[in-house]
Amino acid sequence: MTLGQFAMAVGASPRWVLNALARLDLPRRYGESLARRLALARFVSEAVQMPLPEAMRLAERMLREADPLGTWRLEGKGGIALVVDLPRFFTTYGANLALALNRYGEKPRGRRPRRRGSAVERARAYGIDLTLFDSALRRTPEERLRLLDENMQVMRRLRSAAK
């Protein structure tokens, strides 16, 4: 998985991912399990304005303890509770991961590949009718010159008739 794919799976920019990994003191090994944990930590951190390291610990606990088909609940002080709808999170994360793995294409490096095939093959593929060109090439140079002379005589006669 590349950084771009990883960031798309997390739902953040590559810069945010690099900063988050540095803040969490995690290595830059982009894998699906780390992307899932980081996406959940980002979601929790932004939802309740929790610092990212604390949200990461909470996300790891959530993924370890919770039922993926239910909700996860954490009771806080003063009757405040954090409730996370895990099916909704996993659906969003799964869609982001699928998009990252199937549609994300990094910019190819290096020069563009040269065109393949001859100009005639490319012209045919483009839809140009080359039958006159092919018939002219089947003739000998002498036949082509004779045909050109005949055409020139016809053009001279037409010009003189027009005057």
C-alpha positions as CSV (number, residue, x, y, z in Angstrom):
1,M,0.0,0.0,0.0
2,T,1.4,3.4,-0.9
3,L,1.1,6.6,1.1
4,G,-1.6,7.9,-1.2
5,Q,-3.7,4.8,-0.9
6,F,-3.1,4.7,2.9
7,A,-4.2,8.3,3.2
8,M,-7.3,7.7,1.1
9,A,-8.2,4.7,3.3
10,V,-7.8,6.8,6.4
11,G,-9.9,9.6,4.9
12,A,-7.2,12.2,5.3
13,S,-4.5,13.9,3.3
14,P,-1.0,12.4,3.0
15,R,0.4,15.3,5.0
16,W,-2.0,14.6,7.9
17,V,-1.1,10.9,7.8
18,L,2.7,11.7,7.9
19,N,2.2,14.1,10.8
20,A,-0.1,11.7,12.7
21,L,2.4,8.8,12.3
22,A,5.2,11.1,13.6
23,R,3.1,12.3,16.5
24,L,2.1,8.7,17.4
25,D,5.8,7.6,17.0
26,L,4.7,4.9,14.5
27,P,6.8,3.6,11.7
28,R,5.8,4.4,8.1
29,R,4.6,0.9,7.2
30,Y,1.4,1.4,5.4
31,G,-0.9,-1.5,6.1
32,E,-4.6,-2.1,6.3
33,S,-4.8,-2.8,10.1
34,L,-2.9,0.5,10.8
35,A,-5.2,2.3,8.4
36,R,-8.3,1.0,10.2
37,R,-7.0,2.0,13.6
38,L,-5.8,5.4,12.4
39,A,-9.1,6.1,10.7
40,L,-11.1,5.2,13.8
41,A,-8.7,7.3,15.9
42,R,-9.1,10.3,13.5
43,F,-12.9,9.9,13.7
44,V,-13.0,9.8,17.5
45,S,-10.4,12.6,17.8
46,E,-12.4,14.9,15.6
47,A,-15.8,14.0,17.0
48,V,-15.0,14.7,20.7
49,Q,-12.0,16.9,20.3
50,M,-9.7,14.4,21.9
51,P,-5.9,14.4,21.4
52,L,-4.8,12.0,18.8
53,P,-2.6,9.8,21.0
54,E,-5.4,9.3,23.4
55,A,-7.9,8.6,20.6
56,M,-5.5,6.0,19.1
57,R,-5.4,4.1,22.4
58,L,-9.2,4.3,22.6
59,A,-9.5,3.1,18.9
60,E,-7.2,0.1,19.6
61,R,-9.4,-0.7,22.7
62,M,-12.6,-0.4,20.6
63,L,-11.4,-2.7,17.9
64,R,-10.2,-5.2,20.4
65,E,-13.3,-5.3,22.6
66,A,-16.3,-4.3,20.5
67,D,-18.7,-6.2,18.3
68,P,-18.3,-5.0,14.7
69,L,-22.0,-5.3,14.2
70,G,-23.0,-3.2,17.2
71,T,-22.3,0.0,19.0
72,W,-19.4,0.6,21.4
73,R,-20.1,2.6,24.5
74,L,-17.8,4.3,27.0
75,E,-19.2,5.8,30.1
76,G,-17.5,9.0,31.3
77,K,-17.6,11.2,34.3
78,G,-20.8,13.2,34.9
79,G,-23.1,10.9,32.9
80,I,-21.4,11.6,29.6
81,A,-21.1,8.6,27.3
82,L,-19.2,8.1,24.0
83,V,-21.2,5.9,21.7
84,V,-19.7,4.8,18.4
85,D,-21.8,3.2,15.7
86,L,-19.3,0.6,14.4
87,P,-21.2,-0.7,11.4
88,R,-21.4,2.9,10.0
89,F,-17.7,3.4,10.6
90,F,-16.7,0.1,9.0
91,T,-18.9,0.8,6.0
92,T,-17.3,4.2,5.5
93,Y,-13.8,2.8,6.1
94,G,-14.5,-0.2,3.7
95,A,-15.7,2.2,1.0
96,N,-12.6,4.3,1.4
97,L,-10.3,1.3,1.4
98,A,-11.9,-0.1,-1.7
99,L,-11.6,3.2,-3.5
100,A,-7.9,3.5,-2.4
101,L,-7.0,0.0,-3.6
102,N,-9.0,0.0,-6.9
103,R,-9.2,3.5,-8.2
104,Y,-6.2,5.4,-6.7
105,G,-3.5,5.7,-9.3
106,E,-0.3,7.5,-8.5
107,K,1.3,9.7,-11.2
108,P,3.5,7.4,-13.3
109,R,7.1,8.3,-13.1
110,G,9.4,9.0,-16.0
111,R,8.7,9.8,-19.6
112,R,5.6,8.9,-21.3
113,P,5.9,5.7,-23.4
114,R,6.4,6.2,-27.1
115,R,3.6,5.4,-29.5
116,R,3.5,1.9,-30.8
117,G,3.0,1.0,-34.4
118,S,3.5,2.8,-37.6
119,A,1.8,6.0,-38.7
120,V,-0.3,4.0,-41.2
121,E,-1.6,1.7,-38.4
122,R,-2.4,4.7,-36.2
123,A,-4.2,6.4,-39.1
124,R,-6.3,3.3,-39.7
125,A,-7.1,3.0,-36.0
126,Y,-8.1,6.7,-36.0
127,G,-10.6,6.0,-38.9
128,I,-8.9,7.5,-41.9
129,D,-9.7,5.8,-45.2
130,L,-6.3,4.8,-46.8
131,T,-7.6,2.9,-49.9
132,L,-6.4,5.6,-52.4
133,F,-3.1,5.8,-50.6
134,D,-2.7,2.0,-50.8
135,S,-3.7,1.9,-54.5
136,A,-1.2,4.6,-55.4
137,L,1.6,2.7,-53.5
138,R,0.8,-0.5,-55.5
139,R,1.8,1.3,-58.8
140,T,5.3,1.7,-60.0
141,P,6.9,5.1,-59.9
142,E,6.6,5.4,-63.7
143,E,2.8,4.7,-63.5
144,R,2.5,7.3,-60.8
145,L,4.3,9.9,-62.9
146,R,2.2,9.1,-66.0
147,L,-1.0,9.4,-63.9
148,L,0.2,12.7,-62.5
149,D,0.9,14.1,-66.0
150,E,-2.6,13.0,-67.1
151,N,-4.1,14.8,-64.2
152,M,-2.1,17.9,-64.9
153,Q,-3.3,18.0,-68.5
154,V,-6.9,17.7,-67.3
155,M,-6.4,20.6,-64.9
156,R,-4.8,22.8,-67.7
157,R,-7.8,22.1,-70.0
158,L,-10.3,23.0,-67.2
159,R,-8.5,26.3,-66.5
160,S,-8.3,27.3,-70.1
161,A,-12.1,26.5,-70.5
162,A,-12.9,28.6,-67.5
163,K,-11.2,31.7,-69.0
